[in-house]
Amino acid sequence: MDNILRGKNILLGITGGIAAYKAADLTSKLIRLGAKVKVIMTPSATKFVHPLTFQSLTENRVYLDVFGATETYEIGHISLAKWADLFVIAPATANIIGKAAAGIADDLLSTTMLSMEAKTVFAPAMNTVMYGKPVLQDNIKKLKEWGFGFIPPGKGRLACGDWGEGKLADVGIIIQHIEYHLSSKKDMEGLKVLVTAGPTHEAIDPVRYITNPSSGKMGYSIAASCIMRGAEVDLVTGPTNLEPPINARVYKTDSAIDMYNTVLKIFDRVDMVFMTAAVADYRVKETASKKIKKTDDSLILELVRNPDILRELGKRKRRQVLIGFAAETHDLENHAIGKLESKNLDFILGNDVSSDESGFGSDLNRGVLFIRGEGSVPIPMMNKKEFAHRIIDEVMKRIR
Ligand SMILES: Cc1cc2nc3c(=O)[nH]c(=O)nc-3n(C[C@H](O)[C@H](O)[C@H](O)COP(=O)(O)O)c2cc1C
């Protein structure tokens, strides 16, 4: 599965809220991801951001008026509605949500929405009191029942100075929702998937730990891709700076033992496990309870083995499909195949982390997928999102 957004027609509706300026970032990112974007603005939205911004970003005219939206003999709102693969309203005011719930079509944006066969998705943004009003919540409920999509707003400091729910969702989250609605491949529907991601922290004392350079990007990409394809995902993550994928159940863990205990609690109820976390093999035997002072010239730490999560899952597995990840700096094939056999895995992705351009921390990856009893499939260098889909394609081909 390729980048879902490439070549897709996204109609972006912008309504009159302070967060309208964030729609510029959204537009620019969608275009960079290969989507074609056309923009409709309400008259109120043009008071916040000038249409010229969107005209320049999209290299398209911006549509503003029901009676001025035609380029030829076509009826503007109908042709825009037919053109769109998805209608995204970001930010969505309380007003547009109310109008949609009541079937009002009194400007180009609301009229186009009523003419739309493709899905409409709202990203609400407003003051927290407005967002909590029963009428607004009732409108959202009604629209959801009718099949409209909603991207929940975030919590935090709002432009008006209040704190609470109502902040426009982060652009990255909005893009994940758009991808979710556009992805038609739902071959993982009904599957429960456990993904581990990121590094672990093995404490030396209260302020120091042993870790590795894993960023968590590969595991988070696998989790996001499984969700796009319809799976229910539990993401057990070590410490990372990443925004978790939408709709994942996230369990934050710290050390290898913490991750081990969390994974074992979930394992029995899942069908598939992607173990992408870079779990420390060793931990400090005795963690100091106070900060270690630099009194001596050298410090010797005694390390003891951590439990091997993947090996334990291999012993316990019944119906579960187990996919391991092996980060290697040398002799990739031998090490990966060795682990496939000795840990009772079904697949293992051998990752060469010796190169700077792929692997740990990078947005790119390449590797070889070894398949139990079958051989191997090389996966060339590509971004981690596409890489995740390629691995899942290979796994799904063999289990369904
Ligand atoms: C400075 C300012 C900020 C506003 N911010 C929001 C907002 O974030 N969310 C919202 O629902 N309405 C907001 N409003 C109110 C809307 O602009 C108003 O309801 C308007 O009628 C919305 O029109 P539209 O939905 O057609 O764009 C704001 C108004 C002003 C003057």
The ligand as a MOL file (V3000), in Angstrom:
LIG
                    3D

  0  0  0     0  0            999 V3000
M  V30 BEGIN CTAB
M  V30 COUNTS 31 33 0 0 0
M  V30 BEGIN ATOM
M  V30 1 C -12.1720 36.7560 17.1380 0
M  V30 2 C -13.2060 35.6800 16.9300 0
M  V30 3 C -12.8660 34.3710 17.1200 0
M  V30 4 C -13.7930 33.3640 16.9320 0
M  V30 5 N -13.4040 32.0600 17.1080 0
M  V30 6 C -14.3170 31.0770 16.9470 0
M  V30 7 C -13.9250 29.7340 17.1290 0
M  V30 8 O -12.7650 29.4060 17.4020 0
M  V30 9 N -14.8760 28.7710 16.9810 0
M  V30 10 C -16.1700 29.0670 16.6750 0
M  V30 11 O -16.9820 28.1500 16.5880 0
M  V30 12 N -16.5510 30.3360 16.4750 0
M  V30 13 C -15.6640 31.3550 16.5920 0
M  V30 14 N -16.0530 32.6360 16.3940 0
M  V30 15 C -17.4410 32.9340 16.0290 0
M  V30 16 C -17.6780 32.6760 14.5490 0
M  V30 17 O -16.7820 33.4390 13.7730 0
M  V30 18 C -19.1140 33.0030 14.1910 0
M  V30 19 O -19.9860 32.0830 14.8550 0
M  V30 20 C -19.3680 32.9650 12.7220 0
M  V30 21 O -20.7420 33.2210 12.4690 0
M  V30 22 C -18.9620 31.6550 12.0970 0
M  V30 23 O -19.2510 31.6490 10.7240 0
M  V30 24 P -18.9260 30.4090 9.7820 0
M  V30 25 O -19.2780 29.1840 10.5320 0
M  V30 26 O -19.8230 30.6190 8.5960 0
M  V30 27 O -17.5000 30.5230 9.4080 0
M  V30 28 C -15.1180 33.6770 16.5510 0
M  V30 29 C -15.4660 35.0290 16.3440 0
M  V30 30 C -14.5220 36.0130 16.5190 0
M  V30 31 C -14.9120 37.4270 16.2870 0
M  V30 END ATOM
M  V30 BEGIN BOND
M  V30 1 1 1 2
M  V30 2 1 2 3
M  V30 3 2 2 30
M  V30 4 2 3 4
M  V30 5 1 4 5
M  V30 6 1 4 28
M  V30 7 2 5 6
M  V30 8 1 6 7
M  V30 9 1 6 13
M  V30 10 2 7 8
M  V30 11 1 7 9
M  V30 12 1 9 10
M  V30 13 2 10 11
M  V30 14 1 10 12
M  V30 15 2 12 13
M  V30 16 1 13 14
M  V30 17 1 14 15
M  V30 18 1 14 28
M  V30 19 1 15 16
M  V30 20 1 16 17
M  V30 21 1 16 18
M  V30 22 1 18 19
M  V30 23 1 18 20
M  V30 24 1 20 21
M  V30 25 1 20 22
M  V30 26 1 22 23
M  V30 27 1 23 24
M  V30 28 2 24 25
M  V30 29 1 24 26
M  V30 30 1 24 27
M  V30 31 2 28 29
M  V30 32 1 29 30
M  V30 33 1 30 31
M  V30 END BOND
M  V30 END CTAB
M  END
